[in-house]
């Protein structure tokens, strides 16, 4: 044990006490492992973040069941939006002293008072948000406690209302009734989540392995010197393990500090509108222990594995000789096993956990094949390359002698790109279904907004808009309900005057008494046959009344419109007032259309609707061309994937920069000799460029091939054989990689000039 302890001490002293070179190597390894540890700790905190968010959301859920001794609270949910920020509003009115109080506030607000979240208070206080302040003409009685707010950026208000809210919302007897119901994910969504998780975590472990092998040649020379003074082979391996443990433990400490420091900034970071509290970012305890144990084990195992063919002898190391050609069988076997698992998963039930484990394992093995195959591909490629400019020959010769270092660093980049390409191919293939053409008429290009509610409320909104913007274009209409005589089926009919019909539906010669259907309506317009007698229902209070029969309506001759009614695809029955029975204002729903509408006009409309409180609502705001929500989800995911890939390339650029600087530091003697022999500095710079560009280029080709294969297997599991590759997106990533190589080469130029000075040669 004493001998083992001495070997560990020697390894630690070599790691931290070997001069500036050892310190530089330790710093690089610590930073690399620390970044990986921070990412792993963040990944292990996802579950607690989701659970904490759910608990706060469950605490605000209402209890509609009656509780003895508790006076009901009338509770009406509403909301608005301001410049892309969603705002929830709850109007409350207690019926007695024992009415429940929402969590996070000390007492119920009086009529005209409100409690707001910190995010909404900040929005209201910002200059230039006068339009938002106009929507909340209430006195701010206080701020909702953060432990009752779902997330830091959540904007919500509890507004005190009067008895007029009765009958409009729900009776609430308490809060916090949420019970979690875990439902299985859709198989396609589960596949995307598994593929994304694997694509994130596999490169992290590869990066850890690469960080522990920085300056491997120099380490072997030091260990060879130890053999010269009497150390045996077992001692050398223990010393190498101790040296790796130092960088692993330092990386654990640095990564933990980086995680804790970054956690404090989480509240100010929003990703796609979602933010988290720093206190929620807590790793699962057993995952944290696993990370603390796995990082040193991985570091030591990698260091020992790297020495499997390096025979460290007192007079040198075999590394200086021509390297042994890498074996290909086990590398291809790893990829083949992953493919076999993915093929086998097709025969399993997609609702079982075992199926998820098989898919995750198969995808992991396929992606691990990227860094395993890349050194072999680089070695075989450069072995057959001959001729070319001097800079090219210098780079190829260097890769022929030692291609492992470059391949290991580039392999981490390539595996990220392979996972990203696989995800992109899956999304693009699903987009073929999402983007299927549908016959919904022409494509009007202008946006519109529709407001509906009681006649008084709609009049109030129209008056506010006219005051705020006299030039705004407002089209008024009414909406009634009719019922077919042979059942309970009902249809909505919009009652519009001829000038509005001609403008909105693009028809000519509109006459009183006519009836129009949208261009996509089926014949005979779903039962609206001319001459058919339908019952007109009297729905008081904007559709919330008892629904009694008011009169009859004889369907007039049908005309087909040339364009859909703005912002609404489902309303296909539109008629003029003269063809419809006279219905009192309280028996119909009033509405108005603002067309066209710009962002500022839209904000004014929202303000007018908010001032009308619960008696009016903004039904839709969209471009009248059909927008599929699945297509929008696909577009958002593709943008996020592109941004994530670019960010990954920036991190990869840091790794490549470290690699280039390490090349210059290790080869400062031959570089100085070449410069003294007359080789131009530009040729040496280009040789360093080629040393990075060749592995990057081959890694891109391998990443595309494996990414497409993995996507095809995943799509097969999803039950479709359609595979679409967005080559424009792949080309964008490739160009970004090329630009990254050029940028790294430019940054290394000052260090190269310093290494090729004559003074550097004298010191050697």
N, C-alpha and C positions, 0 to 999 in steps of 0.2 A: 504493500500500500504506500509505503514511503517513496518507492521508486515511481509509482504512478503519480503521486502528488508532485514529485520533482518534475516529471514530464509535463504536467499541467502548468506548473509555474513557468517552465521554459517557454511553453506555447504562449502564455499570457504576456511574458516579457517580449517575445518576438512580435506580438501583435501591437503592443503599445510602446515599446522601447527601442524600436529599430530605426530611429531617426525620422526625418521628414517623410521619407518614402513610406514607412510603415504607418505613420499617422495619416498620410493621404489615402492609403489603401483602406485603413480602418474607417475613415470618414465616409468614403464612397460606399463601402459595404453597409455601414450603419444607416446612411440615408436611404439606400435602396431597400433594405429590410424594413426600416421604419415606415416608409410609404406603404409597403405591403401590409404591415401590421395594422396601420391606421385604416386601410381599406377593409381588412378582415373584421376589425372591431366594429366598423360602421355597418358592415353587412350583417353581423350578428345582432345588431340593435334594431333591425327592421321589425321583427316581431313585437318587441316591447313598445316601439313607436306606434304600431297599428293598434295594439291593445289599449294603450293610454288614450289614444284618440277615440277609440270606441267607447271607453268608459265615460269620457266627458260627454260624448254624443248621447249615450244612454241615459245620463243623468238629466238631460233636458227633455227627454221624451215624456209625453203627457199620459196621465192615467184617466181614461174616460169612465171607468167603472165607479159606481157610486160608493162612497165611504160614509158610514154613519158618523154624524157629528161634524162633518166637513161641509161648509157651504161651497157650492160650485163656483168656479171661476170661468167666466166666458173668455174664450181664448181663440183669437182669429189670426191665422198665419197669413202673411202677405210678404211682399218683397219688391225690390227695385234693383236697378243696375246703374252704375255711374262709371262711364269711361272704361268699361270692361270689368269693373269690380262689382261682384254680386253682393247685395245687402239684404239680409233677412229682417223682417219687421213683424213683431207679434203685438197685436192690440189686446189688452186685457182689461176686464172689468169685474170686480168682485161682487158677489151677491150677498155677502155677509162678512162678519169679522173673522170667521174661521176659514176663509178661502185660502187655498194653498199659494205659496210664494215661489216663483221660479228660482232655481238655484243661481247663486252668484249675486243676488241683490238683497239688501236688508229688508225691504218691504215693497209692497205693490205700489206702483206709481199712481199719483192722482191724475185725474183727467187733465190733459195738457202737459204732463211731465213725461220724461222718458229716462231710461237707463241704457247706456250704450257700451259696447266693447271698446277696449283701447284702440283697436284699429279704426273703428268708425269715428271715435273722438278725434283721432289724428286726421282723418279725411275731412271732417267738418271744420277743423281748425286751419287747414292749409289754405293759403291765399289762392284766389282764382277759382274756388269751388262754390261760388255764390249760388249756382244752379242747384247744387246738392243741399246747401243750407236752406234753400227755399222749400225743399221737400220735407224738412223736419222743423216746422215752426213751433217747436215745443221747448220747454225748459229742461235742461239736462240736470236731473236730480242726482246723478252719480254714475260711476263706471262699474260695469259687471266684473266680478272677480275673475282672474285668469283661469282658476281651476274649474270654472263653469263655461269656458270658451273652448271650442273644439281645437282651434289652432291660433297662433299669434295673429295671423292675417285675417281671421274671420270677422266680418263686419255684421253686427247684429244690434237690434234695438228692441226693448220692451217699452211700448207706448201705452200710457193710461188712456182709456176710452170711457165713454158714458153708456147709459142704458141702451143707446141705439145699436150697440153691437150685439145685443141679444138676438138670437135666432140666426145669426150669420156665421158664427164660428162653431165651437164645440164646448160642451161643459167639461171642465177639467177638475178632478178631485185630488190630484197630486202629480208629482214629477219623479222620474227615475224608474220607469217601469220596464226599461229595455232589458230584454233577455237575448243573449247572443245565440244566433242560429247559424251554425256552420254549414254552408251548402257547398257541394262539390263544384269546382270550376268547370266551365265549358272546356272540353278536350283541346280545342284549338288554342284557347287562352292559356291553358296549362302548358301546352307545348312551347308557346312563346316565352312564358315565364321561365320554364326549365332551361330553354336554350339561352335566354339572356343571362340567367344566373351562372350557367356553366361558362359562357363566354366572358363573364366578369372575373370569376374566381380562378379559373385555370391559368390565365396569364399572371395572376398575382403570385401563385406558387412557382411558376416558371421564373418570374422576376426575382423571387427569393433565392432560387437555386443559382441564377446567373450572378447575383450580387455576392454570393459566398465564393465565387470562383474568379473574382477580379484579381489580376496580377498573379495568375496561377503559375506562370513560368518562373517568375522571381521567387515565389514561395518554394518551388521545387529546388531552386539553386541554394536557398538557405538551408533546406532540409538536407541537401547533399553535403553541405559543409558540416552539418551535425554528424552525418555518417563518417566523415573524415576524422572527427575527434572521438569516435568510438560508439556512437549510438547505433543500436540495432534497428531492424526494420519495424518491429512492433513499437519501439519507442518513438520512431519517426511518425508513425501513424497516430499515436496518442498525442504527440506534440501538435500535429496538424489538426486533430480534433479539438484540442484546447484553443488553438488559434481561431478556428471557426466559431467556437462557442463565445469568444469575446465579442466578435462582430454581431453574433446573433443576439446576445444579451443586451449589447448596446443598442441594437436595432429595436429590440422589444421596448426598452426604456424610451427611446426617441419616438417610436411609433405611438406608444401610450400617451406621451406628452403631446404629440401632434394631434391625436384624437381628442384629448381633453381640451386643448386650445381651440381646435376647430369646432367642437361642440358648442362653445360659448357664442360662436358666430351664427349658429343655426337659425336663431330666431329672425335674423335679418335676411335670410336667404329664402327665396321662393322659387320652386321649380314647378312650372306649369300651374301656378296659382295655389300651390300647397306649401305650407310651412309647418315646422314642428317646434316644440319647446325644447330647450337644451336638457331639461330634466328628464325628458322622455327618451333621450338617446342613451340608453343603458344596455350594454351587451348582456345576452343571456349568460348566466354564470357558468354553465357547463361548457358553452362555446368559448368563453373567455379563457377558461382553464385549458381547453383543447388547443387554442391558439398559442398560449404560453408554452405548452409542451411540444407542439408540433413544429414551431419555428426552429428551436435548437436542434431537434431531431433531424429536420430537413436539412439544416445547414451542415451538420456533421455528416449525415449520409451523403450529401452532395460532394463534400470534400473528400470523403473516402472513396466514393465512386469515381471521382476524377483521377485518383491515383491508381486505378486498377491496372493500367498498362504503363505507368510511369515508374520504372525501376530506379529508385534513388540510390546511387552508389557514391562512394567517396570521391571519385574523380569526375563526376558529372552526372547528367541525366540523359536518358534515352530521348527526351523531348527534343534535344538539339538535332537528332538524326531525322531521316525522312519518316513521317508518321505512318503508322499502320493503317491500311484502308479500313474504313468503317464497314461493319457488317450490316446487311440490309434486312435479313430475315426477320429479326425480332421487331424491327421498326414497322415493316409492313404487316406483321402479325398483330401489332397493337391496333392499327387502323382496321384491319380485317375483323378483329374481334368486336370493335365498336359497330361496324356495319352489320355484323351478324346479330348483335343484340337489338339494333333498331329494326332489322327485318323480323326478328322473333317477336318483337313487341306488337307487330301487326296482328298476331294471332291471340293476343291477350285482351281481356276486357279493359276498356279505357276508363272504367269507373273504379278500378282497384288501385290501391297504393303500390302494389307490386309492379303494375304497369308503369307508373311514374318513375319508380326506381330504375327499371330497365331502360326507359327512355333517357333518363339523366345519365346513367352509366354509359350507354352507347354514345351519346353526344360528347361526353367527356373524353372517352377514348379516341373518338374521331378527331377532336380538336387537339388532344395531346399529340396526335400524329403529326401536326404541323411542325412543332419544334424538334420532334424526333427525326422527321424526314428531311428537314431543311439542311442540317450539316452534311448529310449524305448527298443530297442534290448538289450543294455547293461544291463539295469535294469532287464528285464525278464530273461536274461541269468544268471547273478550272483545270482538271487534270488533262483535258484534251485541247485546251486553248493554247495556241501558238502565235508568235509574231505580234505585230502591232507597235504603236509608239512606245517610247521608253517608259513613260509614266504608266501605261497600261501593263507593260511587262513587269515593272516593279511591283505593281499591285497584284497581278496574277501570281507572281512568284511567292509573294507574302501569303496569299491565300492558299497556295499549294502546300506551304510549310505549316501554316497554322490558320485554318479556317474555322476552328471551333469557337474561338472567342467571338468573332463577328456573328457567327450563326446563332450563338446562344442569345445574344442581345437582340438581334433581329427576329429570332424566333418568338420572343414575347410579343413583339409588334405584330408579327404575322398571324399569331393565333387570335389576337383581338380582331384583326381585319377579317379573318375567316369566319369568326362568330358573327361579326357585323354583316358580312355579305350573306351569310345564311339567313339571318333575321330579315334582311332587306328582301331577299328572294322570296321568303315566305309571305311577307307583307305584299310584295308586288303580285305574287300569284293569287292571293286572296282578293287583291284589288280588281282582278279580272271579273270577279263576281260582283264586287261592290260597284264597279263602274259600268255595269251592263246598261245599255241604252234603254230608256223607257219613253213611251210615247205620251208626253205631257205637253204637247203644243210647242209653240215657238219659244224663243229664249229672250224675253224682255230683259233689258239690261239695267233698268232703274230699280232701286230699292224703295219699299213702301212700309208704312206702319199702320196698323189697325187698332183702334180703341173701341171697346164695347162696354156696355153697362146700362144703367138706367138713363132715361131721357135727361133728367136733371144733371146727372154726373157728366154725361157726354157734352151737354151744353156748356157746363163749367169748363171742361177741357178745351172745347173749341174757343171759348171766350179767352182763356188764358193764352192759347196759341196765337190768336189774332192780336192780342196786346203785345206779346213778346216779339212776334214777327208778322207784320201785316201782310207781307207778300206770300205767306204760306198757302199752299193749295190744299183745301179741305173738301172732301166729298162725303156727304151725309147719306145714311141709309138706315133702314129698320130691318128687323129680323123676326119672323114669326114661325110657328110650328104648325104643320098640317099632318093629319093622320089618314092613312088609307082605310077605306070602309071595311075591308075584309080582314082586319087584324089590328095589332097594336103597333105596327111599324110606323115610324114618324120620319119626317124629313124637314129640314130647315129651308125656309124660303126667304131670300133677301129682297126687300122692296126698295127699289132705287129709281130715281127719276131719269128721263131720257138723256139729258146732257151728260150726266155721270156715266150712264151706260155706254154712250158713244165714245167717251174719252177713255174709259177703263177697259172695255171689252173690244175696242177697235171695230165697231159695227157702224153702219150708216143707215139713215132713214129709220131711226127708232121712232115708233109710234105708240101712243098710249094704248094700253091693253095688251101689249106683246109680252111673250115669255121666252127667256133665253136659258140655254144650257151651255156648259163649258165644252171646248172642242173634244175632250177625252171622254165625255159621257157616252154610255152605251145606249143603243136604241132599244126600247123607246124611252130613254132617259130614266131607267129604273122605275117604271110604273107611272111616270108622269105623262100619260097618254092624253092628247088633246080631247076635250070634252068630258073627261073623267071628273066626277064630283068627289072632293076631299073635304074632310072636316078641319076647320080652323080651331086650334086650341087656344084658350085664354090662359097663358102662364103669367100670373102676376108676379111682381117683384123680380123682374129680370129672369124668369124661368124657375124661380123657387116657390111659386105659388101652387095651388092645388091642381091646376091643369084641367079646367072644365071646358066643354065644347062651347065655342062662341058663335060659330056660323059655318057656312059652306063656301068652298071655292071651286069654281069650274075651271079646269086647266085650259088655258087658251092655246092657240097654235104655237108650235115650238120653233124657235130660231136658234141656230148654232152660232155661238160667238167665235171670234177669231183669236181670242186671247183669254187666258185665265184671269179671274178677278185677282187683283194684286194681293199678295201675301196669303192667299188661302186657296188650296187645291181642292178641298173637300166640298166647297159650296158650289154646287152645279145648278141650283135652281134660283134664277134671278128674274124678277118680274117688275113691271111698272105699277105705280100706286093705283091706276085706274082699273087694273085687272084683278085687284085683290080687295076683299071686303074691308070696310073701315074697322080698324081695331084700335081701341083706346091706347094711349101711350103706356099705361101701366101693364098692358097685356103683351107688349113686345119688348124686345131688346134693341136699344138704339146703338148706333155705331158711326164711326167716321174713319175715313182713310186719308192719310197724308201721303201724297205721291207727286214728285219724288221727295225723299227725305235724306238729308245729310246728317253726319254725326251730331252736330250742334242742335239741329232741329229735333233729332231723336231724344236728346237729353231734355229739351223743353217739353216734349210730349210726356216723357217719364215724370217730369215735375208736375205737369197738369194732372196726370193719373194719380200721383202720390197725394196731391192736395184733395182729390176726390175720395181718398182713402179706399174703403172697400166697395164703393159703388161703381167703380170703373176699373178696367184692367187693359193692359197692352197685350193683345192676343198674340201678335207675331211681328217680327221684324226680320226680313230676309229678302234676298234677291228672288224675284218671282220665278227664276229658273229653278227646277227641282234640285234640292240639296239632300243627298242621302247621308244620314248621320254616320253610317258605317264608312262611307267614303271620307268624310271629314276626320274620323278617327284614324283612318289609314294615312291621310296626309299629315296629320299631327305626329303620328308615330314615325313616319319617314323623316320628317324634319328633325325630330328628337334624335333619331338614329344617326343622321348626318352630323348633327352638332356633337353628339357623343363620340363619333369616330374622329372628328377633327380634334376634339379635346384629347383623345387617346394619342393621336399623332403628335400633339404638342408634348405630352409626357414622353413619348418615344423619342422625340428630338432631344430631350434632356439625356436619355440613356445613350443615344448615339453620340452626343457630345462628350459624355464621359468616356465612351469607348474610343473616340478619336484622340482625346487627350491622353488616354492610357497608352495608345499606340505610339504617340509621340514620345511620351516619357520612357517607355521601355526601349524604344529604338533611337534614342537621342545619339548614341555612339555611331551606329551605321549611317544615320541621317547626316551627322556632322562630317563623316568621312566622305559621303557622296557629294556633299556640298563643296568640300575642299578639293575634290577630284574634278570639279567643273560642272556637276549636274545642276541645272538651274533650279532655283527655289520653286518656280512655277511647275516644273515637272514633278517635284516631290509633292507639292500640294495636290496636283491632279492624281498622283498615285494614291494619296490618302482618300481622295474623293471616290476613286474606283473601288477601293477596298470596302467602302460603305455601300456604294451604289450597286455593286454586283450582288451581294447577299440580299439587299432590299428588293432588287428587281426579281430575283428568283423567289424570294419570299412572297412577293405579290402574286406571282403566277401560281405558286403552290396554295396560297390562301384562297384565291379565286376558285381553283379546282376543288379543293376540299370544302369550301363554303357552299358551292353549287351542289356538290354531292350530298352534303348534309341537309341542305334545303330540300332536295328531291326526296330524301328518305323521310324527312319530317312531313312533307306534303302527302306522301304516301300514307303515313299514319293518320293524317287529317282526313283521309278519304277522298282525295282528288289527285288526278294525274297531271293537272295543269301546272307548269313551272315557267315562270317569267323571270328573266334576269334583266334588271335595269342597267344596261351597259353604260349609259350616261353617268349614272351614280357611281359605278365602279371606276369609270374613267376619271371622275372628279377626285376620288380617293387616291387613285394612282398619281395624278398630277400633284396632289398635296404631298404625297410621299417623295416625289422628285424634288419639289420645292424644299422639302425638309432636308434632303441630302445636301442641296446647294447651300442652304442656310448654315448647316453644321460645318461645312467646309470653309465658309467665309469666317465663321467664328474662330476656327482653329488656326487661321493664318498667323496671328501674332505669336502663338505658342510655337508654331513651326519655325518662324524666323528666329525665335530665341534659341531653339534647339540646333539650328544650323549655323550659328555664329562660330567663328574660329575659336573664340574663348571657350565655347562648350567643348570643342575638340581637344583643347589643351587640358581641360579638367579631366577628360576621359583618359 
